[in-house]
Amino acid sequence: MSEHYHDPADLRFIKEMGKLAPTDFQAWLGLDNIVRREDGAIPRKYRELIALAVACTTQCPYCIEVHVKGAKTAGASREEIAESSLVAAALRAGGAATHGAMALKFYDQL
């Protein structure tokens, strides 16, 4: 088994991180809870779909799983899950294209 394999049991180390760096851990937990708080200007379903799209771009399987479940619980459909993933893919592709343009600029500067 690869050490990079997505194993949900590895999440037990999150608790250990909290013990090793409690102040930083609490700060991270506060940020993480922004997605799951009660509706603000952005309803919970859309917060979860945004988080899912970001998780797709950061390629975190744990975050993808958590935010798909959160989005479904908040009323998101399978179609919305698919669309948010493809929106993320489009933005990721756009970022690659604009970095390609930057590469040409650097090339021309030589």
Backbone bond lengths (Angstrom), bond angles and torsions (degrees), N, CA, C in turn:
res aa  C-N    CA-C-N  psi(-1)  N-CA   C-N-CA  omega(-1)  CA-C   N-CA-C  phi
1 M - - - 1.451 - - 1.528 109.13 -
2 S 1.295 116.08 134.26 1.458 122.11 179.96 1.524 110.24 -72.06
3 E 1.306 116.59 145.29 1.462 119.65 177.54 1.522 111.92 -71.97
4 H 1.333 117.76 -9.76 1.459 121.84 179.31 1.522 111.79 -98.86
5 Y 1.316 117.55 6.04 1.449 123.12 -178.88 1.529 110.10 -65.71
6 H 1.328 116.04 138.83 1.470 121.91 177.76 1.520 109.08 -71.81
7 D 1.306 116.27 101.28 1.455 121.55 -179.99 1.523 108.21 -122.25
8 P 1.336 117.81 107.11 1.466 120.21 -178.58 1.532 113.68 -54.02
9 A 1.318 117.80 -24.10 1.465 120.30 178.49 1.529 111.70 -64.25
10 D 1.335 116.56 -21.97 1.469 119.88 178.52 1.523 112.15 -64.81
11 L 1.316 116.47 -19.39 1.461 119.53 -178.91 1.530 112.24 -64.89
12 R 1.328 116.92 -13.30 1.469 119.58 176.02 1.526 111.01 -61.16
13 F 1.328 116.77 -22.87 1.462 120.32 179.42 1.530 112.13 -73.56
14 I 1.333 116.81 -17.48 1.463 120.09 176.80 1.532 109.21 -60.54
15 K 1.322 116.42 -43.45 1.470 121.00 178.73 1.530 110.42 -59.72
16 E 1.318 116.42 -40.86 1.459 120.98 178.26 1.529 110.57 -64.25
17 M 1.317 117.05 -39.51 1.467 120.23 177.44 1.519 110.54 -59.82
18 G 1.336 116.20 -38.02 1.458 120.98 177.71 1.508 112.54 -61.78
19 K 1.314 116.25 -35.38 1.470 120.72 178.13 1.527 111.13 -75.20
20 L 1.323 117.03 -35.79 1.463 121.27 -176.30 1.527 112.84 -77.69
21 A 1.325 116.96 -31.24 1.466 121.19 -178.70 1.532 108.50 -139.99
22 P 1.332 117.83 69.06 1.465 120.84 -171.12 1.526 115.11 -62.05
23 T 1.298 119.51 -38.93 1.462 121.19 -178.70 1.522 110.74 -66.78
24 D 1.321 115.83 -49.47 1.460 119.94 179.09 1.522 111.36 -64.71
25 F 1.316 116.43 -37.84 1.461 121.11 179.55 1.524 110.35 -62.25
26 Q 1.328 117.68 -44.74 1.464 121.04 179.72 1.526 111.03 -64.13
27 A 1.325 116.80 -36.96 1.470 120.41 177.09 1.524 109.96 -63.83
28 W 1.338 116.81 -44.86 1.466 120.89 178.22 1.529 110.40 -63.23
29 L 1.310 117.00 -42.62 1.459 120.95 -179.73 1.526 110.73 -61.20
30 G 1.325 116.21 -38.82 1.458 120.03 176.96 1.516 111.73 -61.58
31 L 1.321 116.46 -42.37 1.469 119.82 177.31 1.518 110.64 -65.72
32 D 1.314 116.71 -43.64 1.456 121.32 -179.14 1.529 110.86 -60.87
33 N 1.319 117.14 -34.58 1.463 121.02 -178.44 1.522 113.12 -73.16
34 I 1.328 118.15 -12.66 1.462 120.77 177.12 1.528 110.39 -57.56
35 V 1.305 117.10 -38.86 1.468 120.58 -178.03 1.522 110.75 -65.08
36 R 1.318 117.15 -40.39 1.459 121.00 -172.04 1.523 114.95 -93.54
37 R 1.307 118.47 1.06 1.468 118.87 -179.48 1.523 110.17 -69.14
38 E 1.287 115.68 167.80 1.465 120.62 178.96 1.525 109.63 -58.53
39 D 1.315 115.64 161.27 1.461 120.85 -178.63 1.523 111.60 -52.70
40 G 1.306 115.00 133.63 1.450 122.19 171.14 1.516 105.99 -113.80
41 A 1.322 116.64 -138.86 1.463 120.14 175.74 1.526 109.81 -64.21
42 I 1.334 116.11 -31.00 1.471 121.67 176.63 1.523 107.62 -105.31
43 P 1.332 118.30 119.29 1.467 120.83 179.11 1.532 112.01 -60.40
44 R 1.319 115.18 154.40 1.466 122.66 -175.92 1.526 112.62 -53.48
45 K 1.313 118.25 -42.77 1.469 121.20 -179.10 1.522 110.35 -57.26
46 Y 1.322 116.68 -44.79 1.461 120.04 -178.40 1.527 111.85 -72.91
47 R 1.323 116.97 -31.36 1.470 119.74 174.21 1.534 109.34 -60.61
48 E 1.330 115.46 -44.32 1.472 120.20 -179.79 1.526 111.25 -66.43
49 L 1.333 117.69 -39.80 1.466 120.21 178.73 1.531 111.21 -66.53
50 I 1.329 116.73 -37.83 1.469 120.12 175.39 1.520 109.40 -63.88
51 A 1.330 116.18 -46.28 1.465 120.22 179.83 1.531 110.79 -61.26
52 L 1.330 116.70 -38.81 1.462 120.25 177.25 1.524 110.88 -62.56
53 A 1.329 116.74 -44.87 1.463 119.61 179.49 1.523 110.94 -60.90
54 V 1.317 117.10 -42.42 1.465 120.48 177.79 1.530 109.75 -64.27
55 A 1.326 116.82 -42.88 1.461 120.49 179.07 1.528 111.44 -60.86
56 C 1.325 116.12 -35.41 1.467 119.08 176.79 1.526 110.85 -65.20
57 T 1.333 117.33 -37.58 1.467 119.25 -179.90 1.520 111.60 -75.44
58 T 1.338 117.91 -32.77 1.470 119.80 177.52 1.522 111.28 -84.21
59 Q 1.329 115.75 -11.64 1.464 123.65 176.25 1.526 112.79 60.24
60 C 1.332 115.49 42.04 1.463 121.26 176.92 1.524 108.94 -95.36
61 P 1.333 118.20 107.94 1.461 119.60 -177.26 1.524 112.92 -63.55
62 Y 1.317 117.31 -31.95 1.459 120.20 178.98 1.528 110.29 -66.84
63 C 1.328 116.64 -44.83 1.468 121.32 179.29 1.521 110.69 -65.72
64 I 1.322 116.87 -39.84 1.466 120.16 178.28 1.523 109.14 -59.24
65 E 1.313 117.27 -47.18 1.467 120.96 -179.13 1.533 111.19 -61.97
66 V 1.313 116.80 -48.11 1.466 121.06 -178.11 1.528 111.09 -61.58
67 H 1.340 116.95 -44.06 1.459 119.14 -174.78 1.527 113.37 -79.68
68 V 1.329 118.50 -25.50 1.467 119.75 170.73 1.529 108.62 -65.30
69 K 1.323 116.24 -46.29 1.469 119.48 179.01 1.525 110.65 -62.20
70 G 1.337 116.69 -43.20 1.460 120.42 179.13 1.517 112.15 -63.86
71 A 1.325 116.45 -41.37 1.464 120.60 179.48 1.528 110.66 -65.66
72 K 1.318 116.53 -43.28 1.471 120.06 179.39 1.522 110.31 -62.80
73 T 1.332 116.63 -44.37 1.461 120.84 178.51 1.528 111.23 -61.23
74 A 1.327 116.51 -33.76 1.460 121.47 -179.75 1.531 112.53 -83.57
75 G 1.337 116.97 2.40 1.454 120.24 174.41 1.516 116.40 103.69
76 A 1.316 118.52 7.69 1.465 120.70 179.23 1.526 110.37 -71.44
77 S 1.309 115.15 145.29 1.463 121.35 178.59 1.528 110.44 -92.04
78 R 1.318 115.54 167.82 1.481 120.20 174.17 1.517 110.26 -59.44
79 E 1.333 116.93 -37.80 1.461 120.95 179.50 1.531 110.71 -62.88
80 E 1.327 117.04 -40.40 1.468 120.32 178.69 1.530 111.39 -67.17
81 I 1.324 116.73 -36.50 1.470 120.56 175.94 1.531 109.00 -61.72
82 A 1.326 116.33 -48.01 1.471 120.67 -179.67 1.524 111.13 -61.96
83 E 1.321 117.11 -45.89 1.467 120.31 -178.71 1.521 112.15 -63.96
84 S 1.325 117.60 -41.66 1.467 118.81 -179.52 1.528 110.44 -64.52
85 S 1.320 116.93 -35.51 1.464 120.67 177.06 1.527 111.34 -65.58
86 L 1.336 115.95 -40.14 1.466 119.89 -179.45 1.527 111.82 -74.34
87 V 1.335 117.75 -32.00 1.468 120.07 172.93 1.526 108.85 -61.31
88 A 1.330 116.79 -43.63 1.468 121.00 177.49 1.524 110.85 -60.68
89 A 1.331 116.64 -42.02 1.464 120.35 179.36 1.525 111.10 -63.39
90 A 1.332 116.48 -39.55 1.463 119.89 179.34 1.519 111.10 -64.40
91 L 1.329 116.54 -41.88 1.465 119.68 179.30 1.517 111.36 -67.78
92 R 1.324 115.89 -37.54 1.467 119.42 177.82 1.523 110.17 -63.72
93 A 1.338 116.42 -40.92 1.465 120.95 177.85 1.525 110.28 -66.35
94 G 1.323 116.37 -39.75 1.464 120.30 177.99 1.522 111.20 -61.71
95 G 1.323 116.20 -40.85 1.461 120.67 177.48 1.522 111.46 -62.24
96 A 1.319 116.79 -40.13 1.466 120.06 178.22 1.523 110.54 -65.24
97 A 1.332 117.36 -41.01 1.469 120.60 -179.85 1.530 111.00 -65.27
98 T 1.329 117.57 -43.30 1.467 119.26 -179.66 1.520 111.44 -69.21
99 H 1.327 117.29 -31.72 1.467 119.52 174.57 1.532 110.19 -69.96
100 G 1.327 116.38 -31.76 1.467 119.89 173.91 1.517 111.13 -63.29
101 A 1.327 116.43 -40.48 1.466 120.29 176.20 1.527 110.39 -62.89
102 M 1.322 116.65 -39.78 1.458 121.03 177.20 1.530 110.67 -64.04
103 A 1.335 117.08 -37.21 1.455 121.21 177.50 1.530 110.57 -61.19
104 L 1.331 116.88 -40.74 1.463 120.01 176.89 1.532 111.31 -63.29
105 K 1.320 116.45 -39.69 1.479 120.75 177.49 1.519 109.70 -60.26
106 F 1.342 117.19 -46.34 1.460 120.48 179.05 1.529 111.52 -63.55
107 Y 1.324 115.67 -38.46 1.456 120.01 177.81 1.526 110.75 -60.82
108 D 1.321 115.52 -44.84 1.467 120.42 -179.18 1.513 112.99 -67.82
109 Q 1.332 117.49 -22.55 1.454 120.93 -179.55 1.531 112.30 -77.84
110 L 1.325 117.56 -13.37 1.474 120.43 -178.25 1.517 111.41 -80.54
